Amino acid sequence: MAFAPFEPILYHNGPRVAIEGYNFEAGEVVFQLPGFSGYSPLLLVLSDDGRLLAAENGTELGIWELSTGDKLTSLRIAPVFSPFYAGFLGIDAFWAADYTGNVAVWETGNWDETRRLDYWGNLNGVFVLPGSEAVAMLNRKGELTIVNWNGEVARSIPISAQWSQLLGLSPEGNLAMVNTNAGLYNEEVQVLNFETAEVSASFPAQAAKAFAVSDDWHLLAIADARQIVRFIDLESGQEFYGQELNALEIRQLAISPDGDYLAVYLLRGFGNPEGWIQIWAREPKP
């Protein structure tokens, strides 16, 4: 689930196996991209300008031009594994990776591959640093590493937790956000500094199920197993709002690029397998 600038929210419609664009102000579906393999895509990624959409379909990633609905190309990292992680680097480049450490970067003009890294491992998160200078990887041993494109490990930061997951990188690429579980109900979101290898901030995340962070890294939203959504101001480090939702399960969160809207994808009950999307606004819009 994702937002595009000045465009409707995007989500996967399971029964019809399509990606739909839904204008929540008008209350209607404005476009549909069909043709998936009968299950929810693992990835749904938008370019920064909201022009392009990338969605996983098996071992391939399809790229669409949203203004026309035309499919521009299909990309593949490896013939066996599905891509688990992907993102746009500005408007000129796109990257994708699988959970074993196969990573590739393409330019968005002719979609030619420009970089590739085959770094075998078992990973809980991959992100390409801004400028494609290197790759950040979190392996299941609890090591957050910066790996150059030649396979050399430039930096390694140990994470003292039984389990951890890399959630994202700051816009400058100098901070990493990691969800950690140290056991005994000790779960949190940590912000790690790549230069100092220190935890610069941490926030409780007990039984967390979904996360979303604004593009500018000012706002963090966390949903937990109690169906409570909490909002944290990352500049001050303070939680400023929390609310329990009428839901069986919260599946996903997405924050709009301007930070004014939060979308919550949830299941209301066993009789509603398609789920609901709720839209929250920071302030009432005129």
C-alpha positions as CSV (number, residue, x, y, z in Angstrom):
1,M,0.0,0.0,0.0
2,A,1.4,3.4,-0.9
3,F,0.6,7.0,-1.6
4,A,1.6,9.0,-4.7
5,P,1.9,12.8,-4.7
6,F,-1.4,14.3,-5.9
7,E,-2.6,10.9,-6.8
8,P,-5.0,8.4,-5.1
9,I,-3.9,5.8,-2.6
10,L,-2.7,2.5,-4.2
11,Y,-3.6,-1.0,-2.9
12,H,-3.9,-4.5,-4.0
13,N,-7.4,-5.8,-4.6
14,G,-7.2,-9.6,-3.9
15,P,-10.5,-10.9,-5.3
16,R,-9.9,-9.3,-8.7
17,V,-6.1,-9.6,-8.6
18,A,-5.4,-6.1,-9.5
19,I,-3.8,-2.9,-8.2
20,E,-6.3,-0.1,-7.9
21,G,-5.9,3.6,-7.4
22,Y,-8.6,4.8,-5.1
23,N,-9.5,8.5,-4.7
24,F,-10.7,8.7,-1.1
25,E,-12.0,12.2,-1.4
26,A,-14.2,11.3,-4.4
27,G,-14.9,7.8,-3.0
28,E,-14.2,5.9,-6.2
29,V,-11.6,3.8,-8.1
30,V,-9.9,5.8,-10.7
31,F,-7.7,3.2,-12.4
32,Q,-6.9,-0.5,-12.2
33,L,-3.8,-2.5,-13.2
34,P,-4.8,-6.2,-13.7
35,G,-2.8,-9.2,-14.6
36,F,-1.1,-10.5,-11.4
37,S,-0.6,-14.2,-10.5
38,G,-3.5,-14.6,-8.1
39,Y,-1.9,-13.3,-4.9
40,S,-1.0,-10.0,-3.2
41,P,2.3,-8.6,-4.5
42,L,5.1,-8.6,-2.0
43,L,6.1,-5.1,-3.2
44,L,4.3,-2.0,-4.2
45,V,6.7,1.0,-4.7
46,L,6.2,4.5,-6.1
47,S,8.7,6.9,-7.6
48,D,9.2,10.1,-5.7
49,D,7.2,12.1,-8.3
50,G,4.3,9.6,-8.3
51,R,4.8,8.9,-12.0
52,L,6.0,5.3,-11.9
53,L,4.8,2.2,-10.0
54,A,6.8,-1.0,-9.4
55,A,5.0,-4.2,-8.3
56,E,6.2,-7.7,-7.8
57,N,4.7,-10.6,-9.7
58,G,6.5,-13.8,-8.9
59,T,10.2,-13.5,-9.8
60,E,9.6,-10.3,-11.9
61,L,8.9,-6.7,-11.1
62,G,6.6,-4.9,-13.4
63,I,7.0,-1.1,-14.0
64,W,3.9,1.0,-14.9
65,E,3.4,4.6,-16.0
66,L,0.5,5.6,-13.8
67,S,-0.8,8.5,-15.9
68,T,-1.5,6.1,-18.8
69,G,-1.7,2.7,-17.1
70,D,0.9,1.4,-19.6
71,K,3.4,-1.3,-18.5
72,L,6.9,0.0,-19.4
73,T,9.0,-3.1,-18.7
74,S,9.5,-6.2,-16.5
75,L,12.7,-6.6,-14.4
76,R,14.2,-9.6,-12.9
77,I,17.0,-9.9,-10.3
78,A,17.4,-13.7,-10.2
79,P,15.5,-16.6,-11.9
80,V,14.5,-18.3,-8.6
81,F,13.9,-15.8,-5.8
82,S,11.2,-13.1,-5.7
83,P,12.2,-9.5,-4.9
84,F,11.5,-8.6,-1.3
85,Y,12.9,-5.0,-1.2
86,A,12.9,-2.2,-3.8
87,G,12.9,1.6,-4.1
88,F,13.4,4.6,-6.4
89,L,16.6,6.7,-6.1
90,G,15.2,10.1,-7.2
91,I,13.8,10.0,-10.7
92,D,16.8,8.5,-12.5
93,A,17.3,5.1,-10.8
94,F,15.5,2.1,-9.4
95,W,16.8,-0.7,-7.3
96,A,15.5,-4.1,-6.1
97,A,16.8,-7.0,-4.0
98,D,15.8,-10.4,-2.7
99,Y,16.3,-11.9,0.7
100,T,19.5,-13.7,-0.3
101,G,21.5,-10.6,-1.2
102,N,21.0,-10.3,-4.9
103,V,20.8,-6.5,-5.6
104,A,20.5,-4.7,-8.9
105,V,20.1,-1.0,-10.0
106,W,18.5,0.2,-13.2
107,E,18.4,3.6,-14.8
108,T,14.8,4.7,-15.5
109,G,15.3,5.9,-19.1
110,N,15.8,2.7,-21.0
111,W,15.8,0.5,-17.9
112,D,19.3,-0.7,-18.5
113,E,21.0,-2.4,-15.5
114,T,23.8,-0.2,-14.2
115,R,24.9,-2.1,-11.0
116,R,24.7,-5.6,-9.6
117,L,25.7,-7.2,-6.3
118,D,25.5,-10.9,-5.6
119,Y,26.1,-11.1,-1.9
120,W,24.9,-14.5,-0.6
121,G,23.2,-14.4,2.8
122,N,20.0,-14.6,4.7
123,L,18.7,-11.1,5.2
124,N,16.1,-9.2,7.1
125,G,16.3,-6.0,5.1
126,V,18.2,-4.4,2.2
127,F,18.3,-0.8,1.1
128,V,20.5,1.0,-1.5
129,L,22.1,4.1,-0.1
130,P,21.3,7.5,-1.8
131,G,23.4,7.9,-4.9
132,S,23.8,4.1,-5.3
133,E,27.2,4.4,-3.5
134,A,26.7,1.2,-1.5
135,V,24.1,-1.2,0.0
136,A,22.9,-1.5,3.6
137,M,22.1,-5.1,4.6
138,L,20.8,-6.5,7.9
139,N,21.6,-10.3,8.1
140,R,19.9,-12.7,10.5
141,K,22.9,-12.9,12.7
142,G,22.1,-9.3,13.8
143,E,24.8,-7.5,11.8
144,L,24.0,-4.3,9.9
145,T,26.6,-4.0,7.2
146,I,27.4,-1.5,4.5
147,V,28.6,-3.4,1.4
148,N,30.3,-1.9,-1.6
149,W,29.4,-3.0,-5.1
150,N,32.5,-5.1,-5.3
151,G,31.3,-7.2,-2.3
152,E,33.6,-5.6,0.2
153,V,32.1,-4.9,3.7
154,A,32.9,-1.2,4.4
155,R,31.2,-1.1,7.9
156,S,29.5,-3.6,10.2
157,I,27.4,-2.6,13.2
158,P,26.3,-5.4,15.6
159,I,22.8,-5.3,16.9
160,S,22.2,-6.8,20.4
161,A,18.8,-8.4,19.8
162,Q,17.5,-11.9,19.2
163,W,15.7,-10.7,16.1
164,S,15.9,-7.5,14.0
165,Q,14.5,-6.0,10.8
166,L,15.8,-3.1,8.7
167,L,12.9,-0.7,8.2
168,G,14.5,2.1,6.2
169,L,17.2,4.7,5.7
170,S,17.1,8.4,6.3
171,P,17.0,10.7,3.2
172,E,20.7,11.5,3.8
173,G,21.6,7.8,4.1
174,N,23.4,8.3,7.4
175,L,20.8,6.8,9.7
176,A,19.1,3.4,9.7
177,M,15.8,2.5,11.3
178,V,15.7,-1.0,12.8
179,N,12.9,-2.9,14.6
180,T,14.5,-5.1,17.3
181,N,13.2,-7.8,19.6
182,A,15.6,-8.6,22.6
183,G,13.1,-11.0,24.2
184,L,11.1,-10.7,27.5
185,Y,8.8,-8.2,25.9
186,N,11.7,-5.9,25.0
187,E,10.8,-4.7,21.5
188,E,11.7,-1.3,20.1
189,V,12.5,0.8,17.0
190,Q,16.1,1.9,17.0
191,V,17.7,4.7,15.0
192,L,21.3,3.8,14.3
193,N,24.0,6.2,13.1
194,F,26.2,4.6,10.4
195,E,29.2,6.9,11.3
196,T,29.3,6.4,15.0
197,A,27.6,3.0,15.2
198,E,25.5,4.3,18.1
199,V,21.8,4.2,18.8
200,S,20.7,7.9,18.4
201,A,17.1,7.2,19.4
202,S,14.8,4.4,20.4
203,F,11.1,4.0,20.8
204,P,9.0,1.2,22.4
205,A,7.4,-1.2,19.8
206,Q,5.9,-4.0,21.8
207,A,4.2,-6.6,19.5
208,A,4.5,-4.2,16.6
209,K,2.9,-5.4,13.3
210,A,3.2,-2.4,10.9
211,F,5.4,0.7,10.5
212,A,5.4,3.8,8.4
213,V,7.8,6.7,8.4
214,S,7.3,10.0,6.5
215,D,9.6,10.8,3.6
216,D,11.3,13.6,5.6
217,W,11.8,11.3,8.6
218,H,9.8,13.6,10.9
219,L,6.9,11.2,11.7
220,L,6.8,7.5,12.6
221,A,3.6,5.5,12.9
222,I,3.6,2.1,14.7
223,A,0.6,-0.4,14.8
224,D,0.7,-3.2,17.3
225,A,-1.1,-6.5,18.0
226,R,-3.6,-4.7,20.3
227,Q,-4.7,-2.8,17.1
228,I,-3.3,0.5,18.6
229,V,-1.7,3.0,16.2
230,R,0.8,5.4,17.8
231,F,2.4,8.5,16.3
232,I,6.0,9.6,17.2
233,D,7.6,12.9,16.4
234,L,11.1,11.8,15.4
235,E,12.6,15.3,15.9
236,S,11.6,15.5,19.5
237,G,11.4,11.8,20.1
238,Q,8.0,12.2,21.8
239,E,4.9,10.1,21.2
240,F,2.1,12.6,20.6
241,Y,-1.0,10.5,19.9
242,G,-2.3,7.0,20.1
243,Q,-5.6,5.3,19.3
244,E,-7.1,1.9,19.4
245,L,-8.9,0.9,16.2
246,N,-12.0,-1.2,15.8
247,A,-10.1,-4.0,13.9
248,L,-9.4,-7.6,13.9
249,E,-5.9,-7.0,12.6
250,I,-3.9,-4.0,11.2
251,R,-2.0,-5.2,8.1
252,Q,-0.2,-2.1,6.7
253,L,0.4,1.6,7.2
254,A,1.3,4.3,4.7
255,I,2.1,8.0,5.2
256,S,1.5,10.5,2.3
257,P,4.6,12.3,1.0
258,D,3.5,15.6,2.6
259,G,3.0,13.8,5.9
260,D,-0.6,15.0,6.2
261,Y,-2.4,11.7,5.7
262,L,-2.0,8.2,7.2
263,A,-3.6,5.2,5.5
264,V,-4.4,2.1,7.6
265,Y,-5.2,-1.2,5.9
266,L,-7.1,-3.4,8.4
267,L,-9.4,-6.3,8.7
268,R,-12.6,-5.6,10.5
269,G,-13.6,-9.2,11.1
270,F,-13.5,-12.7,9.8
271,G,-16.4,-12.0,7.5
272,N,-14.4,-9.2,5.7
273,P,-11.3,-10.8,4.1
274,E,-10.9,-7.9,1.7
275,G,-10.3,-5.5,4.6
276,W,-10.8,-1.8,4.9
277,I,-8.7,1.3,4.3
278,Q,-9.0,4.1,6.8
279,I,-7.6,7.6,6.0
280,W,-6.5,9.8,8.9
281,A,-5.6,13.5,8.4
282,R,-3.2,15.5,10.4
283,E,-5.7,18.4,10.2
284,P,-9.1,18.8,8.7
285,K,-8.8,19.8,5.0
286,P,-11.0,22.7,3.7
